[in-house]
Amino acid sequence: MRTTVEITTEQHRALTELARRRGVRGFSPLVQEAIDAYLSGLDDDELEAVLALEGVLGDDEAERMQAAIAEQRGQWRTVS
């Protein structure tokens, strides 16, 4: 499944270099590996709680939440 994930320039640079060193094209395999490692660190209750969130928001709620997140991101200060 394809999705969009926002990462920093430094994260992108590091993932690209790590992928190059491993001889893989792109860094999707590295992201998948990181997600698997994160999920394997959750206990059963945590994992069930995360999976239970699927479909919790209706379309209108999701759109409002996305708009609120976008508004907040516009106010973030980044380190230069």
All heavy atoms as a GROMACS GRO file, in nm:
protein
  624
    1MET      N    1   0.084  -0.116   0.000
    1MET     CA    2   0.000   0.000   0.000
    1MET      C    3   0.089   0.123   0.000
    1MET      O    4   0.188   0.129   0.072
    1MET     CB    5  -0.089   0.000   0.126
    1MET     CG    6  -0.169   0.127   0.140
    1MET     SD    7  -0.266   0.136   0.290
    1MET     CE    8  -0.386   0.012   0.258
    2ARG      N    9   0.052   0.220  -0.078
    2ARG     CA   10   0.128   0.346  -0.084
    2ARG      C   11   0.065   0.446   0.012
    2ARG      O   12  -0.056   0.450   0.027
    2ARG     CB   13   0.126   0.402  -0.225
    2ARG     CG   14   0.197   0.314  -0.326
    2ARG     CD   15   0.193   0.376  -0.464
    2ARG     NE   16   0.261   0.503  -0.468
    2ARG     CZ   17   0.389   0.520  -0.503
    2ARG    NH1   18   0.460   0.415  -0.534
    2ARG    NH2   19   0.443   0.639  -0.505
    3THR      N   20   0.150   0.525   0.074
    3THR     CA   21   0.103   0.632   0.161
    3THR      C   22   0.207   0.743   0.160
    3THR      O   23   0.317   0.725   0.111
    3THR     CB   24   0.077   0.580   0.304
    3THR    OG1   25   0.009   0.680   0.378
    3THR    CG2   26   0.206   0.541   0.374
    4THR      N   27   0.171   0.856   0.214
    4THR     CA   28   0.263   0.968   0.223
    4THR      C   29   0.300   0.988   0.368
    4THR      O   30   0.214   0.991   0.455
    4THR     CB   31   0.197   1.097   0.169
    4THR    OG1   32   0.161   1.076   0.033
    4THR    CG2   33   0.291   1.215   0.180
    5VAL      N   34   0.429   0.999   0.393
    5VAL     CA   35   0.480   1.023   0.526
    5VAL      C   36   0.574   1.142   0.517
    5VAL      O   37   0.663   1.144   0.432
    5VAL     CB   38   0.556   0.900   0.581
    5VAL    CG1   39   0.616   0.928   0.717
    5VAL    CG2   40   0.466   0.778   0.584
    6GLU      N   41   0.554   1.239   0.604
    6GLU     CA   42   0.643   1.354   0.605
    6GLU      C   43   0.762   1.326   0.694
    6GLU      O   44   0.746   1.283   0.809
    6GLU     CB   45   0.568   1.478   0.653
    6GLU     CG   46   0.459   1.519   0.555
    6GLU     CD   47   0.392   1.649   0.594
    6GLU    OE1   48   0.455   1.731   0.663
    6GLU    OE2   49   0.276   1.666   0.555
    7ILE      N   50   0.882   1.346   0.640
    7ILE     CA   51   1.005   1.328   0.716
    7ILE      C   52   1.092   1.451   0.694
    7ILE      O   53   1.071   1.528   0.600
    7ILE     CB   54   1.080   1.199   0.674
    7ILE    CG1   55   1.117   1.202   0.526
    7ILE    CG2   56   0.998   1.075   0.707
    7ILE    CD1   57   1.201   1.084   0.480
    8THR      N   58   1.190   1.467   0.781
    8THR     CA   59   1.279   1.581   0.769
    8THR      C   60   1.381   1.555   0.658
    8THR      O   61   1.401   1.441   0.614
    8THR     CB   62   1.356   1.607   0.900
    8THR    OG1   63   1.443   1.496   0.924
    8THR    CG2   64   1.259   1.625   1.018
    9THR      N   65   1.446   1.662   0.619
    9THR     CA   66   1.552   1.650   0.518
    9THR      C   67   1.663   1.558   0.567
    9THR      O   68   1.715   1.476   0.492
    9THR     CB   69   1.609   1.789   0.485
    9THR    OG1   70   1.503   1.873   0.438
    9THR    CG2   71   1.718   1.782   0.381
   10GLU      N   72   1.696   1.571   0.695
   10GLU     CA   73   1.802   1.487   0.753
   10GLU      C   74   1.762   1.340   0.753
   10GLU      O   75   1.845   1.253   0.725
   10GLU     CB   76   1.835   1.533   0.895
   10GLU     CG   77   1.900   1.669   0.903
   10GLU     CD   78   1.800   1.786   0.890
   10GLU    OE1   79   1.677   1.763   0.904
   10GLU    OE2   80   1.845   1.898   0.867
   11GLN      N   81   1.636   1.312   0.786
   11GLN     CA   82   1.588   1.174   0.784
   11GLN      C   83   1.593   1.118   0.642
   11GLN      O   84   1.634   1.003   0.621
   11GLN     CB   85   1.446   1.166   0.839
   11GLN     CG   86   1.437   1.191   0.988
   11GLN     CD   87   1.294   1.211   1.034
   11GLN    OE1   88   1.209   1.260   0.959
   11GLN    NE2   89   1.266   1.175   1.158
   12HIS      N   90   1.551   1.198   0.547
   12HIS     CA   91   1.554   1.155   0.407
   12HIS      C   92   1.697   1.124   0.363
   12HIS      O   93   1.725   1.022   0.300
   12HIS     CB   94   1.492   1.262   0.317
   12HIS     CG   95   1.479   1.220   0.175
   12HIS    ND1   96   1.579   1.238   0.083
   12HIS    CD2   97   1.377   1.160   0.109
   12HIS    CE1   98   1.540   1.192  -0.034
   12HIS    NE2   99   1.418   1.144  -0.021
   13ARG      N  100   1.788   1.214   0.397
   13ARG     CA  101   1.928   1.196   0.360
   13ARG      C  102   1.984   1.068   0.423
   13ARG      O  103   2.051   0.989   0.356
   13ARG     CB  104   2.008   1.318   0.406
   13ARG     CG  105   2.149   1.324   0.352
   13ARG     CD  106   2.221   1.454   0.390
   13ARG     NE  107   2.148   1.570   0.344
   13ARG     CZ  108   2.112   1.673   0.422
   13ARG    NH1  109   2.144   1.676   0.550
   13ARG    NH2  110   2.048   1.776   0.372
   14ALA      N  111   1.955   1.047   0.551
   14ALA     CA  112   2.006   0.929   0.621
   14ALA      C  113   1.947   0.800   0.563
   14ALA      O  114   2.020   0.702   0.543
   14ALA     CB  115   1.976   0.939   0.771
   15LEU      N  116   1.816   0.800   0.537
   15LEU     CA  117   1.754   0.680   0.480
   15LEU      C  118   1.807   0.650   0.340
   15LEU      O  119   1.830   0.533   0.307
   15LEU     CB  120   1.602   0.697   0.475
   15LEU     CG  121   1.530   0.686   0.609
   15LEU    CD1  122   1.385   0.731   0.595
   15LEU    CD2  123   1.537   0.545   0.663
   16THR      N  124   1.826   0.753   0.262
   16THR     CA  125   1.880   0.734   0.126
   16THR      C  126   2.020   0.674   0.132
   16THR      O  127   2.052   0.581   0.057
   16THR     CB  128   1.881   0.867   0.050
   16THR    OG1  129   1.746   0.916   0.042
   16THR    CG2  130   1.936   0.850  -0.090
   17GLU      N  131   2.103   0.725   0.223
   17GLU     CA  132   2.239   0.672   0.237
   17GLU      C  133   2.237   0.529   0.288
   17GLU      O  134   2.311   0.443   0.239
   17GLU     CB  135   2.321   0.762   0.330
   17GLU     CG  136   2.461   0.712   0.358
   17GLU     CD  137   2.548   0.695   0.233
   17GLU    OE1  138   2.519   0.758   0.129
   17GLU    OE2  139   2.645   0.617   0.240
   18LEU      N  140   2.153   0.499   0.386
   18LEU     CA  141   2.144   0.363   0.438
   18LEU      C  142   2.096   0.266   0.329
   18LEU      O  143   2.150   0.156   0.316
   18LEU     CB  144   2.050   0.358   0.558
   18LEU     CG  145   2.040   0.226   0.633
   18LEU    CD1  146   2.176   0.176   0.677
   18LEU    CD2  147   1.948   0.242   0.754
   19ALA      N  148   1.999   0.308   0.250
   19ALA     CA  149   1.951   0.224   0.140
   19ALA      C  150   2.064   0.198   0.040
   19ALA      O  151   2.082   0.086  -0.008
   19ALA     CB  152   1.832   0.289   0.071
   20ARG      N  153   2.139   0.303   0.009
   20ARG     CA  154   2.252   0.288  -0.085
   20ARG      C  155   2.352   0.186  -0.031
   20ARG      O  156   2.398   0.097  -0.102
   20ARG     CB  157   2.320   0.422  -0.108
   20ARG     CG  158   2.431   0.416  -0.214
   20ARG     CD  159   2.517   0.541  -0.213
   20ARG     NE  160   2.596   0.555  -0.091
   20ARG     CZ  161   2.706   0.486  -0.062
   20ARG    NH1  162   2.750   0.393  -0.145
   20ARG    NH2  163   2.772   0.506   0.051
   21ARG      N  164   2.384   0.197   0.098
   21ARG     CA  165   2.481   0.105   0.159
   21ARG      C  166   2.431  -0.039   0.160
   21ARG      O  167   2.510  -0.132   0.148
   21ARG     CB  168   2.512   0.147   0.303
   21ARG     CG  169   2.593   0.272   0.313
   21ARG     CD  170   2.623   0.307   0.456
   21ARG     NE  171   2.689   0.435   0.466
   21ARG     CZ  172   2.732   0.486   0.579
   21ARG    NH1  173   2.718   0.418   0.693
   21ARG    NH2  174   2.792   0.603   0.581
   22ARG      N  175   2.300  -0.056   0.174
   22ARG     CA  176   2.243  -0.191   0.173
   22ARG      C  177   2.219  -0.242   0.032
   22ARG      O  178   2.182  -0.358   0.012
   22ARG     CB  179   2.110  -0.192   0.248
   22ARG     CG  180   2.127  -0.177   0.398
   22ARG     CD  181   1.997  -0.203   0.466
   22ARG     NE  182   2.006  -0.191   0.609
   22ARG     CZ  183   1.906  -0.216   0.691
   22ARG    NH1  184   1.789  -0.256   0.645
   22ARG    NH2  185   1.921  -0.201   0.820
   23GLY      N  186   2.236  -0.154  -0.066
   23GLY     CA  187   2.217  -0.195  -0.205
   23GLY      C  188   2.071  -0.211  -0.245
   23GLY      O  189   2.040  -0.288  -0.336
   24VAL      N  190   1.983  -0.136  -0.179
   24VAL     CA  191   1.841  -0.141  -0.215
   24VAL      C  192   1.802  -0.011  -0.283
   24VAL      O  193   1.860   0.095  -0.258
   24VAL     CB  194   1.748  -0.168  -0.094
   24VAL    CG1  195   1.775  -0.305  -0.036
   24VAL    CG2  196   1.761  -0.062   0.011
   25ARG      N  197   1.705  -0.022  -0.369
   25ARG     CA  198   1.657   0.097  -0.441
   25ARG      C  199   1.543   0.158  -0.360
   25ARG      O  200   1.446   0.092  -0.327
   25ARG     CB  201   1.607   0.055  -0.580
   25ARG     CG  202   1.568   0.172  -0.664
   25ARG     CD  203   1.541   0.129  -0.805
   25ARG     NE  204   1.499   0.245  -0.881
   25ARG     CZ  205   1.408   0.243  -0.973
   25ARG    NH1  206   1.349   0.130  -1.005
   25ARG    NH2  207   1.375   0.352  -1.037
   26GLY      N  208   1.556   0.285  -0.325
   26GLY     CA  209   1.456   0.352  -0.244
   26GLY      C  210   1.470   0.309  -0.100
   26GLY      O  211   1.552   0.225  -0.064
   27PHE      N  212   1.388   0.371  -0.014
   27PHE     CA  213   1.400   0.334   0.126
   27PHE      C  214   1.272   0.277   0.183
   27PHE      O  215   1.258   0.263   0.305
   27PHE     CB  216   1.453   0.449   0.213
   27PHE     CG  217   1.386   0.581   0.194
   27PHE    CD1  218   1.263   0.608   0.251
   27PHE    CD2  219   1.448   0.680   0.119
   27PHE    CE1  220   1.202   0.729   0.235
   27PHE    CE2  221   1.387   0.802   0.103
   27PHE     CZ  222   1.264   0.827   0.161
   28SER      N  223   1.179   0.236   0.100
   28SER     CA  224   1.057   0.170   0.149
   28SER      C  225   1.088   0.048   0.235
   28SER      O  226   1.026   0.030   0.340
   28SER     CB  227   0.964   0.133   0.034
   28SER     OG  228   0.908   0.248  -0.024
   29PRO      N  229   1.183  -0.038   0.194
   29PRO     CA  230   1.214  -0.154   0.279
   29PRO      C  231   1.263  -0.113   0.418
   29PRO      O  232   1.233  -0.180   0.517
   29PRO     CB  233   1.324  -0.229   0.203
   29PRO     CG  234   1.312  -0.184   0.062
   29PRO     CD  235   1.261  -0.043   0.068
   30LEU      N  236   1.335  -0.002   0.427
   30LEU     CA  237   1.384   0.045   0.556
   30LEU      C  238   1.270   0.096   0.643
   30LEU      O  239   1.267   0.071   0.764
   30LEU     CB  240   1.488   0.157   0.536
   30LEU     CG  241   1.608   0.122   0.449
   30LEU    CD1  242   1.697   0.243   0.430
   30LEU    CD2  243   1.685   0.006   0.507
   31VAL      N  244   1.175   0.166   0.582
   31VAL     CA  245   1.059   0.216   0.656
   31VAL      C  246   0.974   0.099   0.703
   31VAL      O  247   0.928   0.096   0.818
   31VAL     CB  248   0.978   0.315   0.570
   31VAL    CG1  249   0.849   0.355   0.639
   31VAL    CG2  250   1.061   0.439   0.538
   32GLN      N  251   0.955   0.000   0.617
   32GLN     CA  252   0.879  -0.119   0.656
   32GLN      C  253   0.946  -0.190   0.773
   32GLN      O  254   0.879  -0.234   0.868
   32GLN     CB  255   0.864  -0.214   0.537
   32GLN     CG  256   0.774  -0.160   0.429
   32GLN     CD  257   0.781  -0.242   0.301
   32GLN    OE1  258   0.871  -0.322   0.281
   32GLN    NE2  259   0.684  -0.220   0.213
   33GLU      N  260   1.077  -0.201   0.769
   33GLU     CA  261   1.153  -0.264   0.877
   33GLU      C  262   1.134  -0.186   1.007
   33GLU      O  263   1.113  -0.246   1.114
   33GLU     CB  264   1.300  -0.267   0.838
   33GLU     CG  265   1.392  -0.333   0.936
   33GLU     CD  266   1.537  -0.330   0.889
   33GLU    OE1  267   1.564  -0.344   0.768
   33GLU    OE2  268   1.623  -0.312   0.977
   34ALA      N  269   1.137  -0.054   1.000
   34ALA     CA  270   1.120   0.029   1.120
   34ALA      C  271   0.980   0.014   1.177
   34ALA      O  272   0.962   0.006   1.300
   34ALA     CB  273   1.149   0.175   1.087
   35ILE      N  274   0.879   0.010   1.091
   35ILE     CA  275   0.741  -0.007   1.137
   35ILE      C  276   0.724  -0.144   1.202
   35ILE      O  277   0.661  -0.156   1.308
   35ILE     CB  278   0.642   0.014   1.022
   35ILE    CG1  279   0.643   0.161   0.978
   35ILE    CG2  280   0.501  -0.030   1.061
   35ILE    CD1  281   0.567   0.189   0.850
   36ASP      N  282   0.779  -0.248   1.139
   36ASP     CA  283   0.772  -0.382   1.199
   36ASP      C  284   0.837  -0.384   1.336
   36ASP      O  285   0.783  -0.443   1.430
   36ASP     CB  286   0.839  -0.485   1.108
   36ASP     CG  287   0.758  -0.518   0.985
   36ASP    OD1  288   0.636  -0.489   0.983
   36ASP    OD2  289   0.817  -0.572   0.888
   37ALA      N  290   0.952  -0.318   1.350
   37ALA     CA  291   1.021  -0.314   1.479
   37ALA      C  292   0.937  -0.240   1.583
   37ALA      O  293   0.926  -0.284   1.698
   37ALA     CB  294   1.158  -0.246   1.464
   38TYR      N  295   0.874  -0.131   1.542
   38TYR     CA  296   0.789  -0.056   1.635
   38TYR      C  297   0.670  -0.140   1.679
   38TYR      O  298   0.641  -0.150   1.798
   38TYR     CB  299   0.741   0.074   1.569
   38TYR     CG  300   0.640   0.147   1.653
   38TYR    CD1  301   0.680   0.223   1.762
   38TYR    CD2  302   0.504   0.140   1.624
   38TYR    CE1  303   0.588   0.290   1.841
   38TYR    CE2  304   0.411   0.205   1.702
   38TYR     CZ  305   0.453   0.280   1.810
   38TYR     OH  306   0.360   0.345   1.888
   39LEU      N  307   0.602  -0.200   1.584
   39LEU     CA  308   0.483  -0.280   1.616
   39LEU      C  309   0.518  -0.401   1.702
   39LEU      O  310   0.441  -0.439   1.790
   39LEU     CB  311   0.410  -0.323   1.489
   39LEU     CG  312   0.345  -0.210   1.409
   39LEU    CD1  313   0.287  -0.263   1.278
   39LEU    CD2  314   0.238  -0.139   1.491
   40SER      N  315   0.634  -0.461   1.677
   40SER     CA  316   0.672  -0.578   1.756
   40SER      C  317   0.702  -0.540   1.901
   40SER      O  318   0.699  -0.625   1.989
   40SER     CB  319   0.791  -0.650   1.694
   40SER     OG  320   0.908  -0.573   1.706
   41GLY      N  321   0.731  -0.411   1.925
   41GLY     CA  322   0.758  -0.364   2.060
   41GLY      C  323   0.633  -0.334   2.140
   41GLY      O  324   0.641  -0.310   2.260
   42LEU      N  325   0.517  -0.335   2.076
   42LEU     CA  326   0.392  -0.309   2.146
   42LEU      C  327   0.344  -0.437   2.214
   42LEU      O  328   0.360  -0.546   2.159
   42LEU     CB  329   0.284  -0.262   2.048
   42LEU     CG  330   0.308  -0.131   1.973
   42LEU    CD1  331   0.192  -0.106   1.876
   42LEU    CD2  332   0.323  -0.015   2.070
   43ASP      N  333   0.285  -0.422   2.331
   43ASP     CA  334   0.226  -0.542   2.391
   43ASP      C  335   0.089  -0.565   2.326
   43ASP      O  336   0.039  -0.481   2.252
   43ASP     CB  337   0.218  -0.533   2.543
   43ASP     CG  338   0.127  -0.424   2.595
   43ASP    OD1  339   0.023  -0.396   2.532
   43ASP    OD2  340   0.157  -0.366   2.701
   44ASP      N  341   0.029  -0.679   2.352
   44ASP     CA  342  -0.096  -0.716   2.286
   44ASP      C  343  -0.207  -0.614   2.308
   44ASP      O  344  -0.282  -0.581   2.217
   44ASP     CB  345  -0.143  -0.855   2.331
   44ASP     CG  346  -0.054  -0.966   2.278
   44ASP    OD1  347   0.020  -0.941   2.180
   44ASP    OD2  348  -0.059  -1.077   2.333
   45ASP      N  349  -0.216  -0.561   2.430
   45ASP     CA  350  -0.321  -0.463   2.461
   45ASP      C  351  -0.301  -0.335   2.380
   45ASP      O  352  -0.396  -0.277   2.329
   45ASP     CB  353  -0.323  -0.430   2.610
   45ASP     CG  354  -0.374  -0.547   2.694
   45ASP    OD1  355  -0.444  -0.635   2.638
   45ASP    OD2  356  -0.343  -0.550   2.814
   46GLU      N  357  -0.175  -0.289   2.371
   46GLU     CA  358  -0.147  -0.168   2.293
   46GLU      C  359  -0.180  -0.189   2.146
   46GLU      O  360  -0.240  -0.103   2.082
   46GLU     CB  361   0.000  -0.129   2.306
   46GLU     CG  362   0.039  -0.075   2.441
   46GLU     CD  363   0.188  -0.050   2.451
   46GLU    OE1  364   0.267  -0.141   2.417
   46GLU    OE2  365   0.225   0.060   2.494
   47LEU      N  366  -0.141  -0.303   2.092
   47LEU     CA  367  -0.166  -0.331   1.952
   47LEU      C  368  -0.316  -0.339   1.924
   47LEU      O  369  -0.365  -0.283   1.826
   47LEU     CB  370  -0.098  -0.461   1.909
   47LEU     CG  371  -0.104  -0.495   1.761
   47LEU    CD1  372  -0.051  -0.381   1.675
   47LEU    CD2  373  -0.027  -0.622   1.732
   48GLU      N  374  -0.390  -0.404   2.011
   48GLU     CA  375  -0.536  -0.412   1.995
   48GLU      C  376  -0.599  -0.273   2.002
   48GLU      O  377  -0.690  -0.242   1.926
   48GLU     CB  378  -0.598  -0.504   2.100
   48GLU     CG  379  -0.576  -0.651   2.069
   48GLU     CD  380  -0.651  -0.741   2.165
   48GLU    OE1  381  -0.762  -0.705   2.207
   48GLU    OE2  382  -0.597  -0.849   2.196
   49ALA      N  383  -0.549  -0.188   2.090
   49ALA     CA  384  -0.602  -0.052   2.102
   49ALA      C  385  -0.576   0.028   1.974
   49ALA      O  386  -0.664   0.100   1.927
   49ALA     CB  387  -0.540   0.019   2.222
   50VAL      N  388  -0.458   0.012   1.918
   50VAL     CA  389  -0.425   0.081   1.793
   50VAL      C  390  -0.514   0.031   1.680
   50VAL      O  391  -0.572   0.110   1.604
   50VAL     CB  392  -0.275   0.062   1.757
   50VAL    CG1  393  -0.246   0.110   1.616
   50VAL    CG2  394  -0.187   0.136   1.857
   51LEU      N  395  -0.528  -0.100   1.668
   51LEU     CA  396  -0.609  -0.156   1.560
   51LEU      C  397  -0.757  -0.121   1.576
   51LEU      O  398  -0.830  -0.108   1.477
   51LEU     CB  399  -0.589  -0.308   1.553
   51LEU     CG  400  -0.450  -0.354   1.512
   51LEU    CD1  401  -0.438  -0.505   1.522
   51LEU    CD2  402  -0.416  -0.306   1.372
   52ALA      N  403  -0.802  -0.102   1.699
   52ALA     CA  404  -0.943  -0.067   1.724
   52ALA      C  405  -0.976   0.074   1.677
   52ALA      O  406  -1.093   0.108   1.661
   52ALA     CB  407  -0.975  -0.083   1.872
   53LEU      N  408  -0.874   0.156   1.652
   53LEU     CA  409  -0.898   0.293   1.609
   53LEU      C  410  -0.940   0.303   1.462
   53LEU      O  411  -0.993   0.405   1.421
   53LEU     CB  412  -0.772   0.377   1.630
   53LEU     CG  413  -0.730   0.400   1.775
   53LEU    CD1  414  -0.597   0.472   1.780
   53LEU    CD2  415  -0.837   0.476   1.850
   54GLU      N  416  -0.920   0.197   1.386
   54GLU     CA  417  -0.956   0.201   1.244
   54GLU      C  418  -1.103   0.233   1.227
   54GLU      O  419  -1.191   0.170   1.286
   54GLU     CB  420  -0.925   0.066   1.177
   54GLU     CG  421  -0.955   0.066   1.029
   54GLU     CD  422  -0.921  -0.065   0.962
   54GLU    OE1  423  -0.890  -0.161   1.032
   54GLU    OE2  424  -0.927  -0.069   0.840
   55GLY      N  425  -1.130   0.337   1.149
   55GLY     CA  426  -1.267   0.373   1.118
   55GLY      C  427  -1.340   0.447   1.229
   55GLY      O  428  -1.460   0.465   1.221
   56VAL      N  429  -1.268   0.493   1.331
   56VAL     CA  430  -1.333   0.560   1.443
   56VAL      C  431  -1.389   0.696   1.401
   56VAL      O  432  -1.496   0.736   1.445
   56VAL     CB  433  -1.234   0.577   1.561
   56VAL    CG1  434  -1.290   0.666   1.668
   56VAL    CG2  435  -1.201   0.441   1.619
   57LEU      N  436  -1.319   0.767   1.314
   57LEU     CA  437  -1.363   0.899   1.270
   57LEU      C  438  -1.449   0.889   1.145
   57LEU      O  439  -1.416   0.815   1.053
   57LEU     CB  440  -1.244   0.990   1.239
   57LEU     CG  441  -1.150   1.024   1.354
   57LEU    CD1  442  -1.036   1.112   1.303
   57LEU    CD2  443  -1.223   1.092   1.465
   58GLY      N  444  -1.555   0.968   1.142
   58GLY     CA  445  -1.633   0.980   1.020
   58GLY      C  446  -1.561   1.072   0.923
   58GLY      O  447  -1.463   1.138   0.958
   59ASP      N  448  -1.607   1.078   0.799
   59ASP     CA  449  -1.541   1.160   0.698
   59ASP      C  450  -1.533   1.307   0.738
   59ASP      O  451  -1.429   1.370   0.722
   59ASP     CB  452  -1.612   1.146   0.563
   59ASP     CG  453  -1.593   1.009   0.500
   59ASP    OD1  454  -1.501   0.936   0.542
   59ASP    OD2  455  -1.670   0.974   0.408
   60ASP      N  456  -1.643   1.362   0.790
   60ASP     CA  457  -1.644   1.503   0.831
   60ASP      C  458  -1.545   1.529   0.943
   60ASP      O  459  -1.470   1.627   0.941
   60ASP     CB  460  -1.784   1.547   0.874
   60ASP     CG  461  -1.882   1.554   0.757
   60ASP    OD1  462  -1.836   1.561   0.641
   60ASP    OD2  463  -2.003   1.553   0.782
   61GLU      N  464  -1.544   1.440   1.042
   61GLU     CA  465  -1.450   1.455   1.154
   61GLU      C  466  -1.305   1.447   1.105
   61GLU      O  467  -1.220   1.524   1.149
   61GLU     CB  468  -1.472   1.345   1.258
   61GLU     CG  469  -1.588   1.366   1.350
   61GLU     CD  470  -1.599   1.251   1.448
   61GLU    OE1  471  -1.622   1.138   1.404
   61GLU    OE2  472  -1.582   1.276   1.569
   62ALA      N  473  -1.280   1.353   1.016
   62ALA     CA  474  -1.144   1.335   0.963
   62ALA      C  475  -1.100   1.460   0.887
   62ALA      O  476  -0.987   1.506   0.903
   62ALA     CB  477  -1.138   1.212   0.873
   63GLU      N  478  -1.190   1.518   0.807
   63GLU     CA  479  -1.156   1.639   0.732
   63GLU      C  480  -1.128   1.755   0.827
   63GLU      O  481  -1.032   1.831   0.806
   63GLU     CB  482  -1.267   1.673   0.634
   63GLU     CG  483  -1.271   1.580   0.515
   63GLU     CD  484  -1.388   1.611   0.420
   63GLU    OE1  485  -1.439   1.725   0.423
   63GLU    OE2  486  -1.426   1.521   0.344
   64ARG      N  487  -1.209   1.769   0.931
   64ARG     CA  488  -1.186   1.877   1.029
   64ARG      C  489  -1.052   1.857   1.100
   64ARG      O  490  -0.977   1.952   1.123
   64ARG     CB  491  -1.300   1.883   1.130
   64ARG     CG  492  -1.425   1.949   1.078
   64ARG     CD  493  -1.523   1.984   1.189
   64ARG     NE  494  -1.565   1.871   1.270
   64ARG     CZ  495  -1.666   1.790   1.241
   64ARG    NH1  496  -1.738   1.809   1.133
   64ARG    NH2  497  -1.697   1.690   1.322
   65MET      N  498  -1.022   1.733   1.134
   65MET     CA  499  -0.897   1.705   1.202
   65MET      C  500  -0.778   1.734   1.110
   65MET      O  501  -0.679   1.794   1.152
   65MET     CB  502  -0.892   1.561   1.251
   65MET     CG  503  -0.766   1.529   1.332
   65MET     SD  504  -0.766   1.362   1.398
   65MET     CE  505  -0.886   1.380   1.528
   66GLN      N  506  -0.788   1.694   0.984
   66GLN     CA  507  -0.680   1.721   0.890
   66GLN      C  508  -0.659   1.871   0.872
   66GLN      O  509  -0.546   1.918   0.864
   66GLN     CB  510  -0.708   1.655   0.756
   66GLN     CG  511  -0.689   1.505   0.760
   66GLN     CD  512  -0.728   1.438   0.629
   66GLN    OE1  513  -0.816   1.483   0.557
   66GLN    NE2  514  -0.663   1.327   0.600
   67ALA      N  515  -0.768   1.948   0.866
   67ALA     CA  516  -0.757   2.093   0.853
   67ALA      C  517  -0.691   2.153   0.977
   67ALA      O  518  -0.606   2.242   0.966
   67ALA     CB  519  -0.895   2.154   0.831
   68ALA      N  520  -0.728   2.105   1.095
   68ALA     CA  521  -0.668   2.154   1.219
   68ALA      C  522  -0.520   2.122   1.225
   68ALA      O  523  -0.438   2.206   1.267
   68ALA     CB  524  -0.741   2.096   1.340
   69ILE      N  525  -0.483   2.003   1.182
   69ILE     CA  526  -0.342   1.963   1.181
   69ILE      C  527  -0.264   2.051   1.084
   69ILE      O  528  -0.156   2.100   1.116
   69ILE     CB  529  -0.326   1.814   1.146
   69ILE    CG1  530  -0.379   1.728   1.262
   69ILE    CG2  531  -0.180   1.779   1.114
   69ILE    CD1  532  -0.394   1.580   1.228
   70ALA      N  533  -0.320   2.073   0.965
   70ALA     CA  534  -0.253   2.157   0.865
   70ALA      C  535  -0.234   2.299   0.919
   70ALA      O  536  -0.128   2.361   0.899
   70ALA     CB  537  -0.332   2.158   0.736
   71GLU      N  538  -0.335   2.350   0.988
   71GLU     CA  539  -0.325   2.484   1.045
   71GLU      C  540  -0.213   2.490   1.149
   71GLU      O  541  -0.133   2.584   1.151
   71GLU     CB  542  -0.458   2.525   1.109
   71GLU     CG  543  -0.457   2.664   1.169
   71GLU     CD  544  -0.589   2.701   1.232
   71GLU    OE1  545  -0.692   2.641   1.197
   71GLU    OE2  546  -0.587   2.789   1.319
   72GLN      N  547  -0.206   2.391   1.236
   72GLN     CA  548  -0.102   2.386   1.338
   72GLN      C  549   0.036   2.372   1.276
   72GLN      O  550   0.132   2.436   1.321
   72GLN     CB  551  -0.127   2.272   1.436
   72GLN     CG  552  -0.246   2.295   1.526
   72GLN     CD  553  -0.229   2.418   1.614
   72GLN    OE1  554  -0.125   2.437   1.677
   72GLN    NE2  555  -0.330   2.502   1.616
   73ARG      N  556   0.047   2.291   1.173
   73ARG     CA  557   0.178   2.273   1.107
   73ARG      C  558   0.226   2.405   1.049
   73ARG      O  559   0.346   2.431   1.045
   73ARG     CB  560   0.169   2.169   0.996
   73ARG     CG  561   0.172   2.029   1.047
   73ARG     CD  562   0.176   1.931   0.933
   73ARG     NE  563   0.181   1.796   0.985
   73ARG     CZ  564   0.147   1.690   0.916
   73ARG    NH1  565   0.106   1.701   0.792
   73ARG    NH2  566   0.155   1.570   0.971
   74GLY      N  567   0.134   2.487   1.003
   74GLY     CA  568   0.171   2.617   0.948
   74GLY      C  569   0.232   2.709   1.052
   74GLY      O  570   0.300   2.806   1.019
   75GLN      N  571   0.212   2.678   1.179
   75GLN     CA  572   0.265   2.760   1.287
   75GLN      C  573   0.392   2.702   1.349
   75GLN      O  574   0.451   2.762   1.438
   75GLN     CB  575   0.158   2.775   1.396
   75GLN     CG  576   0.035   2.847   1.347
   75GLN     CD  577  -0.075   2.849   1.451
   75GLN    OE1  578  -0.049   2.835   1.571
   75GLN    NE2  579  -0.198   2.866   1.407
   76TRP      N  580   0.434   2.585   1.302
   76TRP     CA  581   0.554   2.522   1.356
   76TRP      C  582   0.676   2.604   1.322
   76TRP      O  583   0.689   2.658   1.214
   76TRP     CB  584   0.572   2.381   1.299
   76TRP     CG  585   0.477   2.279   1.352
   76TRP    CD1  586   0.383   2.295   1.448
   76TRP    CD2  587   0.468   2.144   1.310
   76TRP    NE1  588   0.315   2.178   1.469
   76TRP    CE2  589   0.364   2.083   1.384
   76TRP    CE3  590   0.535   2.068   1.217
   76TRP    CZ2  591   0.329   1.951   1.369
   76TRP    CZ3  592   0.499   1.936   1.202
   76TRP    CH2  593   0.398   1.879   1.276
   77ARG      N  594   0.767   2.606   1.414
   77ARG     CA  595   0.897   2.669   1.389
   77ARG      C  596   0.995   2.557   1.366
   77ARG      O  597   0.999   2.461   1.440
   77ARG     CB  598   0.940   2.752   1.509
   77ARG     CG  599   0.852   2.870   1.532
   77ARG     CD  600   0.905   2.953   1.646
   77ARG     NE  601   0.812   3.062   1.669
   77ARG     CZ  602   0.793   3.119   1.784
   77ARG    NH1  603   0.861   3.080   1.888
   77ARG    NH2  604   0.708   3.217   1.798
   78THR      N  605   1.076   2.572   1.264
   78THR     CA  606   1.176   2.471   1.236
   78THR      C  607   1.315   2.526   1.264
   78THR      O  608   1.338   2.646   1.253
   78THR     CB  609   1.168   2.422   1.089
   78THR    OG1  610   1.185   2.536   1.003
   78THR    CG2  611   1.035   2.356   1.060
   79VAL      N  612   1.403   2.438   1.300
   79VAL     CA  613   1.541   2.477   1.325
   79VAL      C  614   1.612   2.487   1.191
   79VAL      O  615   1.606   2.396   1.109
   79VAL     CB  616   1.610   2.372   1.414
   79VAL    CG1  617   1.756   2.410   1.437
   79VAL    CG2  618   1.536   2.359   1.546
   80SER      N  619   1.678   2.599   1.169
   80SER     CA  620   1.749   2.619   1.042
   80SER      C  621   1.896   2.596   1.059
   80SER      O  622   1.954   2.616   1.157
   80SER     CB  623   1.727   2.759   0.991
   80SER     OG  624   1.591   2.784   0.971
   0.00000   0.00000   0.00000
